[in-house]
Each structure stands twice: as structure tokens, then as C-alpha cells.
Amino acid sequence: MRIASLFPLLAVALFGAGCSSHDTRPIPLPPKVDVPRFMGDWYVIAHIPSRPEREAFDAVESYALQADGRIQTTFTYRKGSFQSPQKSMHPVGRVEKHGNGAVWGMQFIWPIQAEYLIAWLDEGYTQTIVARSKRDYVWYMARTPQVSEADYQQAVARIQAMGYDTSKLRRVPQSVR
């Protein structure tokens, strides 16, 4: 009984409530995402964070394609400082039939599945923006822990063009590896 009563609180904590934008335009998607090529480590450069990510340092999202087509995801981060112990979350992704590999469902807690849209991806699969239609969360990620200031500003402009309030964007501190 106790777990059932905590379920709504967990769902609100993970996915937010009432924090979406009024922009109803569809989020743009790349024509095709090569899902196996997208696998691997992505450093979170900036985000409009979900509750668990608000004080993230050294945030890395890692994807591994499973034999059944699901995507095992490992999100690691340190809360509040580079010296904090590493924490992790392990959602499971599923590529939707529509969207040519750019539309995923990400499940943190059964049976809730969060929308996960690969909204922009460079040709070399070195930088990406993951968004949501509600425009409540967004993640700008790269294969390296640092990007140039020009790349960062271009990503911010792309995120703003998608209808996000970029004043909520948080640059994630990444230690140089």
C-alpha cells in the first residue's frame, strides 16, 4: 500500500507537473537516426533539468542497444560538486516505430514512459539535442566533456528556436578528462 501511495509523487518528481511551455509546434526531428551509431557515452553539456539532475556535475548519459531492441541507459552524475560520490539511474529506452529512430520512450518507473525526442544531431554524431514536446526538459550533449563556445551558443540558439525558455538552461559542470 505504501509503494502505491508514493507512485504519484515519484512520477511528478521525475517528469514534472505544470512546467510545460505553451508552444504547440512539433519538435523538429532529423530525417533519420542511425540508432546503433547513437549508442555510447554522451556528456551532458547543458540542460533544463529534471528534479534529480538540478545539481548535477559530471553528468553522462550512456546507451547500449540490447538484443531485444531496447536501449539500456545509464545516467551517471555527481550531486552538487565534483567531489560528491557518483550516483546513477538506469532507465530503459525503446525506439518507437514512427520517427525514423529519433522518437524514443524512456521508462524510469513502470508503467510510465517519458517522451524522448532526438531533436537535433550533427552529421558526425558528436553533438545532439534531446527534447520533449512539452518543452519542460531538454539536454544538449556531446561525445566530449567540453565543446567550443561557438558550438554551445549555436546549441542554445537551436534550443530557443524549438520554443524553449533558454533562461532555464543550466550549463553542467564537467571535469576535464
N, C-alpha and C positions, 0 to 999 in steps of 0.2 A: 504494500500500500504506500509506503514512504517513497519508493522509487517512482511510482506513478505520479505522486504529487510534485516531485521535483522535475519531471519531464518538461512541463511548460516553461519553467524557469530556465532550464538548460537551453531550450530552443531559443528563447528570447536572448539569452546571453550570447549565444553563438551567432545568431543571424539577425539580431536587432529587431526593433519594433518601431514603426513610425519614423524611421530616419531616411526614408527614400526621397528621391527628387521627384518633381512633378513632370520632368521631361519624359515624354512617352515615345519619342523616336526610337526605332530599333537600334541597338548597339551594332556598329559595323563589324563585320567578320571578314577575315581573309578568305579568298576563294577556296582554299584547301589547306588543311594542316596535315602534314605527314606525322602522324601520332608517334610511331617508333622514333623518329628523329627528334621529337619534342621531349622524349624521356631524358632523365638525368637530373643534375642539380641546377637550380635556378636561385640566385641570390636575390632577396627582396631589397630593391634599391629604395623604393618609396611605396607608400600605400595609404589608403583611407582604411584604417584597420578595424577588424572585428574586436570585440572586447578582449579576448586573450592576447591579441597582438599589440595592444596600445603602448606598451613599454618595451617592445622587442628590440633586441640588439642581435647582431649576427644571425638574422633570420634567413633560413634556406629552405626552399621547397624542393623535394626530391621525388621524382616519379619513376616508377618501374612497371612496365607492361607485363601483366600476368598471362599465363597460357589461356585463361578463360576470357581474355579481352579486358578485364578490369584493370584499373591502374592503382597499384599500391602507392600511396602517398605518405611521405614522412616530412613533417614540418618541424624543424628544429629551430630553437631560438634561446636567447638568454633574457630573462626578465629584469629590466632596469639598469643593467650595466654589463660590461664585457667580463667582469669577474663573477657574475652570478652563475649558478650551475645551469647546465644546458637542460632545457625542457623539450618535450616533443609531443606532437599529436599525429595520429595515424588514420586520416580519413581514406576512404576508398572511392576512386573515381570511376565513372562509366561514360564512355563516349556515346552520345545519342546518335540515333540513326540519321537524323537530319543535321545539317550544319557542316558536312564535309570535314569532320574531325575537330571543328572549332567549338562545338557545343558539348559540354560535359555536365553530368550531375555529380556532385561531390557529397558523399554521405559521411557525416561526423557522428550522428546518432541515428540509429534505426528508429522509425522508418523515414525520417526527414532527409531529403536530398536537396542540397543547395545548388542553385544555378551557377555555372562556371563557364564564362564565355572567353575564349581566346580572341580578344578584340583586335589585336594588332600583333604582328610577328614580322621581324625583319627577315630578309631573304636568307641570311646565314644562320638563322635560328640561334642568334646570340642575345637578342633582346625581345621581350614580349610585354604586352599589357593584358591582364586578365580582368574582366569586368563583370558586372551584373546589370540586368535590365532595370532594377530598382535604383541603380546608381547610389547604393549605400556603401559598398566596398569596392575597392579597386587595388590592383597590385601591379607595379612596374618592376619587372625582374630582368636579370641579366645572367649570363653564364659566368661572369666575373664579379667580385665583390665591389668593384668601383667602375663607374662609367665617366666619360668626359662630361664637363659642364654643358657643352653643346648638346650631347645626346640626352642629358637629363632635361634640359629646357624644351627640347623637341617632344619628349615624352609628356611633359606637363601640358604642352600645347595640345597634344593629341587627346589627353585625358579631358581637358577642358572642352574641346570640340565635341567630345562624346556626351557632354551635358553634366559633367561632374563639377561640384564646387571645389576647386583646387586649393582653396584656403584651408581645407580639411586634410590636405595631403601632408603626410609625415615622411620625412626622409629617414630611412632606417640606418642607424649607425652600423657599419660593417668594419671589422678589424681587417687589416691588410694581411693576406695570407701568402 
